[in-house]
Amino acid sequence: MEFELGRTYSGYKFLDIVERSRHVVQYRVQNTLTQRLENLRALPLAAAKDPDAADRFLREVRIRARLSHPHIVTFYTALPVDGRMVMTTEIPESLSLAERLKLGPLPWQDALAITRQLLGALSCLHQQSMLHCGLTPESVF
């Protein structure tokens, strides 16, 4: 069973689904203790029963927990919720690059600033021996 929207599990009120794929279900939740809105990522039920998928998820959790960079979404915590391992992160407050590009071309100064920020974030990832395999305009904020 997936998490039911509107219900609270382990101190997280599930508000809506942000993304669903065969690898992850991402929810927007409210941390009831801090009253902070957060992203919560969980393995879909089908993937949770796959040992390789569970190992990949735990590996991502461990790497994300070590990352600290102003241009990487902040990792908050990982814990079991209703018997499933989840991780929570901040919700980016800016538009994705894909959404911004729909408004028209970027001025060259903005494009340069975004490129510098992106390269700094990628350098931080590479220092942890991590590659970002899902780098798209939708994943850049």
Rosetta constraint file for C-alpha pairs under 8 A:
AtomPair CA 1 CA 45 HARMONIC 7.02 0.50
AtomPair CA 2 CA 44 HARMONIC 7.51 0.50
AtomPair CA 2 CA 45 HARMONIC 7.04 0.50
AtomPair CA 3 CA 7 HARMONIC 7.82 0.50
AtomPair CA 3 CA 14 HARMONIC 7.38 0.50
AtomPair CA 4 CA 14 HARMONIC 7.00 0.50
AtomPair CA 5 CA 13 HARMONIC 7.83 0.50
AtomPair CA 5 CA 14 HARMONIC 4.96 0.50
AtomPair CA 5 CA 15 HARMONIC 5.53 0.50
AtomPair CA 5 CA 16 HARMONIC 6.07 0.50
AtomPair CA 6 CA 13 HARMONIC 6.38 0.50
AtomPair CA 6 CA 14 HARMONIC 5.39 0.50
AtomPair CA 6 CA 15 HARMONIC 5.67 0.50
AtomPair CA 7 CA 13 HARMONIC 5.64 0.50
AtomPair CA 7 CA 14 HARMONIC 5.83 0.50
AtomPair CA 8 CA 12 HARMONIC 5.24 0.50
AtomPair CA 8 CA 13 HARMONIC 4.06 0.50
AtomPair CA 8 CA 14 HARMONIC 6.18 0.50
AtomPair CA 9 CA 13 HARMONIC 6.47 0.50
AtomPair CA 9 CA 14 HARMONIC 7.81 0.50
AtomPair CA 9 CA 81 HARMONIC 6.50 0.50
AtomPair CA 9 CA 82 HARMONIC 6.63 0.50
AtomPair CA 10 CA 81 HARMONIC 5.85 0.50
AtomPair CA 10 CA 82 HARMONIC 7.21 0.50
AtomPair CA 11 CA 31 HARMONIC 6.01 0.50
AtomPair CA 11 CA 32 HARMONIC 5.34 0.50
AtomPair CA 11 CA 33 HARMONIC 6.73 0.50
AtomPair CA 12 CA 29 HARMONIC 5.94 0.50
AtomPair CA 12 CA 30 HARMONIC 5.52 0.50
AtomPair CA 12 CA 31 HARMONIC 4.76 0.50
AtomPair CA 12 CA 32 HARMONIC 5.83 0.50
AtomPair CA 13 CA 29 HARMONIC 5.32 0.50
AtomPair CA 13 CA 30 HARMONIC 5.06 0.50
AtomPair CA 13 CA 31 HARMONIC 6.58 0.50
AtomPair CA 13 CA 32 HARMONIC 6.75 0.50
AtomPair CA 14 CA 27 HARMONIC 6.79 0.50
AtomPair CA 14 CA 28 HARMONIC 6.46 0.50
AtomPair CA 14 CA 29 HARMONIC 4.58 0.50
AtomPair CA 14 CA 30 HARMONIC 6.73 0.50
AtomPair CA 15 CA 27 HARMONIC 7.16 0.50
AtomPair CA 15 CA 28 HARMONIC 5.59 0.50
AtomPair CA 15 CA 29 HARMONIC 5.26 0.50
AtomPair CA 15 CA 30 HARMONIC 7.20 0.50
AtomPair CA 16 CA 27 HARMONIC 5.64 0.50
AtomPair CA 16 CA 28 HARMONIC 5.39 0.50
AtomPair CA 16 CA 29 HARMONIC 7.24 0.50
AtomPair CA 17 CA 25 HARMONIC 7.40 0.50
AtomPair CA 17 CA 26 HARMONIC 6.01 0.50
AtomPair CA 17 CA 27 HARMONIC 4.37 0.50
AtomPair CA 17 CA 28 HARMONIC 6.21 0.50
AtomPair CA 18 CA 25 HARMONIC 7.79 0.50
AtomPair CA 18 CA 26 HARMONIC 5.38 0.50
AtomPair CA 18 CA 27 HARMONIC 5.19 0.50
AtomPair CA 18 CA 28 HARMONIC 6.28 0.50
AtomPair CA 19 CA 24 HARMONIC 7.75 0.50
AtomPair CA 19 CA 25 HARMONIC 5.80 0.50
AtomPair CA 19 CA 26 HARMONIC 5.04 0.50
AtomPair CA 19 CA 27 HARMONIC 7.06 0.50
AtomPair CA 20 CA 24 HARMONIC 6.08 0.50
AtomPair CA 20 CA 25 HARMONIC 4.49 0.50
AtomPair CA 20 CA 26 HARMONIC 6.33 0.50
AtomPair CA 21 CA 25 HARMONIC 6.27 0.50
AtomPair CA 21 CA 44 HARMONIC 7.99 0.50
AtomPair CA 22 CA 44 HARMONIC 6.71 0.50
AtomPair CA 22 CA 47 HARMONIC 7.15 0.50
AtomPair CA 23 CA 43 HARMONIC 6.32 0.50
AtomPair CA 23 CA 44 HARMONIC 6.67 0.50
AtomPair CA 23 CA 47 HARMONIC 6.64 0.50
AtomPair CA 23 CA 53 HARMONIC 7.56 0.50
AtomPair CA 24 CA 41 HARMONIC 6.47 0.50
AtomPair CA 24 CA 42 HARMONIC 5.71 0.50
AtomPair CA 24 CA 43 HARMONIC 4.74 0.50
AtomPair CA 24 CA 44 HARMONIC 5.64 0.50
AtomPair CA 25 CA 41 HARMONIC 5.74 0.50
AtomPair CA 25 CA 42 HARMONIC 5.36 0.50
AtomPair CA 25 CA 43 HARMONIC 6.08 0.50
AtomPair CA 25 CA 44 HARMONIC 5.84 0.50
AtomPair CA 26 CA 39 HARMONIC 6.60 0.50
AtomPair CA 26 CA 40 HARMONIC 5.56 0.50
AtomPair CA 26 CA 41 HARMONIC 4.39 0.50
AtomPair CA 26 CA 42 HARMONIC 6.41 0.50
AtomPair CA 27 CA 39 HARMONIC 5.70 0.50
AtomPair CA 27 CA 40 HARMONIC 5.11 0.50
AtomPair CA 27 CA 41 HARMONIC 6.40 0.50
AtomPair CA 28 CA 37 HARMONIC 6.93 0.50
AtomPair CA 28 CA 38 HARMONIC 5.89 0.50
AtomPair CA 28 CA 39 HARMONIC 4.83 0.50
AtomPair CA 28 CA 40 HARMONIC 6.28 0.50
AtomPair CA 29 CA 37 HARMONIC 5.72 0.50
AtomPair CA 29 CA 38 HARMONIC 5.39 0.50
AtomPair CA 29 CA 39 HARMONIC 6.14 0.50
AtomPair CA 29 CA 40 HARMONIC 6.52 0.50
AtomPair CA 30 CA 35 HARMONIC 6.11 0.50
AtomPair CA 30 CA 36 HARMONIC 5.63 0.50
AtomPair CA 30 CA 37 HARMONIC 4.47 0.50
AtomPair CA 30 CA 38 HARMONIC 6.10 0.50
AtomPair CA 31 CA 35 HARMONIC 5.25 0.50
AtomPair CA 31 CA 36 HARMONIC 5.32 0.50
AtomPair CA 31 CA 37 HARMONIC 6.27 0.50
AtomPair CA 31 CA 38 HARMONIC 6.96 0.50
AtomPair CA 32 CA 36 HARMONIC 7.40 0.50
AtomPair CA 37 CA 90 HARMONIC 7.61 0.50
AtomPair CA 37 CA 91 HARMONIC 7.13 0.50
AtomPair CA 38 CA 88 HARMONIC 6.34 0.50
AtomPair CA 38 CA 89 HARMONIC 5.80 0.50
AtomPair CA 38 CA 90 HARMONIC 5.14 0.50
AtomPair CA 38 CA 91 HARMONIC 5.52 0.50
AtomPair CA 39 CA 88 HARMONIC 5.43 0.50
AtomPair CA 39 CA 89 HARMONIC 5.21 0.50
AtomPair CA 39 CA 90 HARMONIC 6.03 0.50
AtomPair CA 39 CA 91 HARMONIC 5.75 0.50
AtomPair CA 40 CA 86 HARMONIC 6.59 0.50
AtomPair CA 40 CA 87 HARMONIC 5.65 0.50
AtomPair CA 40 CA 88 HARMONIC 4.38 0.50
AtomPair CA 40 CA 89 HARMONIC 6.59 0.50
AtomPair CA 41 CA 86 HARMONIC 5.55 0.50
AtomPair CA 41 CA 87 HARMONIC 5.38 0.50
AtomPair CA 41 CA 88 HARMONIC 6.32 0.50
AtomPair CA 42 CA 84 HARMONIC 7.32 0.50
AtomPair CA 42 CA 85 HARMONIC 6.48 0.50
AtomPair CA 42 CA 86 HARMONIC 4.65 0.50
AtomPair CA 42 CA 87 HARMONIC 6.82 0.50
AtomPair CA 43 CA 47 HARMONIC 5.89 0.50
AtomPair CA 43 CA 48 HARMONIC 5.45 0.50
AtomPair CA 43 CA 53 HARMONIC 7.96 0.50
AtomPair CA 43 CA 54 HARMONIC 7.57 0.50
AtomPair CA 43 CA 57 HARMONIC 7.51 0.50
AtomPair CA 43 CA 84 HARMONIC 7.77 0.50
AtomPair CA 43 CA 85 HARMONIC 7.50 0.50
AtomPair CA 43 CA 86 HARMONIC 7.40 0.50
AtomPair CA 44 CA 48 HARMONIC 6.04 0.50
AtomPair CA 45 CA 49 HARMONIC 6.78 0.50
AtomPair CA 46 CA 50 HARMONIC 7.18 0.50
AtomPair CA 47 CA 53 HARMONIC 5.82 0.50
AtomPair CA 47 CA 54 HARMONIC 7.20 0.50
AtomPair CA 48 CA 53 HARMONIC 6.74 0.50
AtomPair CA 48 CA 54 HARMONIC 5.87 0.50
AtomPair CA 48 CA 84 HARMONIC 7.69 0.50
AtomPair CA 49 CA 54 HARMONIC 7.55 0.50
AtomPair CA 50 CA 54 HARMONIC 6.25 0.50
AtomPair CA 51 CA 55 HARMONIC 6.08 0.50
AtomPair CA 52 CA 56 HARMONIC 6.21 0.50
AtomPair CA 53 CA 57 HARMONIC 6.18 0.50
AtomPair CA 54 CA 58 HARMONIC 6.23 0.50
AtomPair CA 55 CA 59 HARMONIC 6.05 0.50
AtomPair CA 56 CA 60 HARMONIC 6.17 0.50
AtomPair CA 57 CA 61 HARMONIC 6.24 0.50
AtomPair CA 58 CA 62 HARMONIC 6.22 0.50
AtomPair CA 59 CA 63 HARMONIC 6.27 0.50
AtomPair CA 60 CA 64 HARMONIC 5.93 0.50
AtomPair CA 61 CA 65 HARMONIC 6.06 0.50
AtomPair CA 61 CA 78 HARMONIC 6.94 0.50
AtomPair CA 61 CA 87 HARMONIC 6.84 0.50
AtomPair CA 62 CA 66 HARMONIC 6.71 0.50
AtomPair CA 63 CA 67 HARMONIC 6.64 0.50
AtomPair CA 63 CA 128 HARMONIC 7.30 0.50
AtomPair CA 63 CA 130 HARMONIC 7.79 0.50
AtomPair CA 64 CA 75 HARMONIC 6.21 0.50
AtomPair CA 65 CA 75 HARMONIC 6.01 0.50
AtomPair CA 65 CA 76 HARMONIC 7.84 0.50
AtomPair CA 65 CA 77 HARMONIC 7.68 0.50
AtomPair CA 67 CA 72 HARMONIC 7.81 0.50
AtomPair CA 67 CA 75 HARMONIC 7.84 0.50
AtomPair CA 67 CA 124 HARMONIC 7.32 0.50
AtomPair CA 67 CA 125 HARMONIC 7.38 0.50
AtomPair CA 67 CA 128 HARMONIC 7.88 0.50
AtomPair CA 68 CA 72 HARMONIC 7.17 0.50
AtomPair CA 68 CA 74 HARMONIC 7.17 0.50
AtomPair CA 69 CA 74 HARMONIC 7.97 0.50
AtomPair CA 69 CA 121 HARMONIC 6.65 0.50
AtomPair CA 69 CA 124 HARMONIC 7.07 0.50
AtomPair CA 70 CA 121 HARMONIC 7.93 0.50
AtomPair CA 71 CA 117 HARMONIC 6.30 0.50
AtomPair CA 71 CA 118 HARMONIC 7.22 0.50
AtomPair CA 71 CA 120 HARMONIC 7.53 0.50
AtomPair CA 71 CA 121 HARMONIC 5.65 0.50
AtomPair CA 72 CA 121 HARMONIC 6.05 0.50
AtomPair CA 73 CA 89 HARMONIC 6.71 0.50
AtomPair CA 73 CA 90 HARMONIC 6.07 0.50
AtomPair CA 73 CA 91 HARMONIC 7.52 0.50
AtomPair CA 73 CA 92 HARMONIC 6.84 0.50
AtomPair CA 74 CA 89 HARMONIC 5.55 0.50
AtomPair CA 74 CA 90 HARMONIC 5.42 0.50
AtomPair CA 75 CA 87 HARMONIC 7.82 0.50
AtomPair CA 75 CA 88 HARMONIC 6.33 0.50
AtomPair CA 75 CA 89 HARMONIC 4.43 0.50
AtomPair CA 75 CA 90 HARMONIC 6.65 0.50
AtomPair CA 76 CA 87 HARMONIC 7.45 0.50
AtomPair CA 76 CA 88 HARMONIC 5.36 0.50
AtomPair CA 76 CA 89 HARMONIC 5.04 0.50
AtomPair CA 76 CA 90 HARMONIC 7.08 0.50
AtomPair CA 77 CA 87 HARMONIC 5.60 0.50
AtomPair CA 77 CA 88 HARMONIC 5.41 0.50
AtomPair CA 77 CA 89 HARMONIC 7.27 0.50
AtomPair CA 78 CA 85 HARMONIC 7.04 0.50
AtomPair CA 78 CA 86 HARMONIC 5.53 0.50
AtomPair CA 78 CA 87 HARMONIC 4.12 0.50
AtomPair CA 78 CA 88 HARMONIC 6.38 0.50
AtomPair CA 79 CA 85 HARMONIC 5.65 0.50
AtomPair CA 79 CA 86 HARMONIC 5.68 0.50
AtomPair CA 79 CA 87 HARMONIC 6.57 0.50
AtomPair CA 80 CA 84 HARMONIC 5.06 0.50
AtomPair CA 80 CA 85 HARMONIC 4.26 0.50
AtomPair CA 80 CA 86 HARMONIC 6.03 0.50
AtomPair CA 81 CA 85 HARMONIC 6.20 0.50
AtomPair CA 81 CA 86 HARMONIC 6.62 0.50
AtomPair CA 92 CA 141 HARMONIC 6.88 0.50
AtomPair CA 94 CA 141 HARMONIC 5.88 0.50
AtomPair CA 95 CA 99 HARMONIC 5.95 0.50
AtomPair CA 95 CA 100 HARMONIC 6.14 0.50
AtomPair CA 95 CA 141 HARMONIC 5.74 0.50
AtomPair CA 96 CA 100 HARMONIC 6.25 0.50
AtomPair CA 96 CA 137 HARMONIC 6.64 0.50
AtomPair CA 96 CA 138 HARMONIC 5.45 0.50
AtomPair CA 96 CA 139 HARMONIC 6.59 0.50
AtomPair CA 96 CA 140 HARMONIC 5.48 0.50
AtomPair CA 96 CA 141 HARMONIC 4.25 0.50
AtomPair CA 97 CA 101 HARMONIC 6.04 0.50
AtomPair CA 97 CA 137 HARMONIC 4.88 0.50
AtomPair CA 97 CA 138 HARMONIC 6.10 0.50
AtomPair CA 97 CA 139 HARMONIC 7.61 0.50
AtomPair CA 97 CA 140 HARMONIC 5.49 0.50
AtomPair CA 97 CA 141 HARMONIC 5.73 0.50
AtomPair CA 98 CA 102 HARMONIC 6.57 0.50
AtomPair CA 98 CA 137 HARMONIC 4.68 0.50
AtomPair CA 98 CA 138 HARMONIC 5.16 0.50
AtomPair CA 98 CA 140 HARMONIC 7.90 0.50
AtomPair CA 99 CA 103 HARMONIC 7.24 0.50
AtomPair CA 99 CA 138 HARMONIC 7.53 0.50
AtomPair CA 100 CA 104 HARMONIC 7.40 0.50
AtomPair CA 101 CA 105 HARMONIC 6.04 0.50
AtomPair CA 101 CA 106 HARMONIC 7.02 0.50
AtomPair CA 106 CA 110 HARMONIC 6.11 0.50
AtomPair CA 106 CA 111 HARMONIC 5.89 0.50
AtomPair CA 107 CA 111 HARMONIC 6.31 0.50
AtomPair CA 108 CA 112 HARMONIC 6.06 0.50
AtomPair CA 109 CA 113 HARMONIC 6.24 0.50
AtomPair CA 110 CA 114 HARMONIC 6.12 0.50
AtomPair CA 111 CA 115 HARMONIC 6.10 0.50
AtomPair CA 112 CA 116 HARMONIC 6.21 0.50
AtomPair CA 113 CA 117 HARMONIC 6.27 0.50
AtomPair CA 114 CA 118 HARMONIC 6.04 0.50
AtomPair CA 115 CA 119 HARMONIC 6.05 0.50
AtomPair CA 116 CA 120 HARMONIC 6.18 0.50
AtomPair CA 117 CA 121 HARMONIC 6.29 0.50
AtomPair CA 118 CA 122 HARMONIC 6.15 0.50
AtomPair CA 118 CA 140 HARMONIC 7.83 0.50
AtomPair CA 119 CA 123 HARMONIC 6.01 0.50
AtomPair CA 120 CA 124 HARMONIC 6.40 0.50
AtomPair CA 121 CA 125 HARMONIC 6.42 0.50
AtomPair CA 122 CA 126 HARMONIC 6.10 0.50
AtomPair CA 122 CA 131 HARMONIC 7.98 0.50
AtomPair CA 122 CA 132 HARMONIC 7.72 0.50
AtomPair CA 123 CA 127 HARMONIC 6.19 0.50
AtomPair CA 124 CA 128 HARMONIC 6.78 0.50
AtomPair CA 125 CA 129 HARMONIC 6.58 0.50
AtomPair CA 125 CA 130 HARMONIC 5.19 0.50
AtomPair CA 125 CA 131 HARMONIC 6.57 0.50
AtomPair CA 125 CA 132 HARMONIC 7.58 0.50
AtomPair CA 126 CA 130 HARMONIC 5.12 0.50
AtomPair CA 126 CA 131 HARMONIC 6.34 0.50
AtomPair CA 134 CA 139 HARMONIC 7.36 0.50
AtomPair CA 135 CA 139 HARMONIC 6.01 0.50
AtomPair CA 135 CA 140 HARMONIC 7.32 0.50
AtomPair CA 136 CA 140 HARMONIC 6.62 0.50
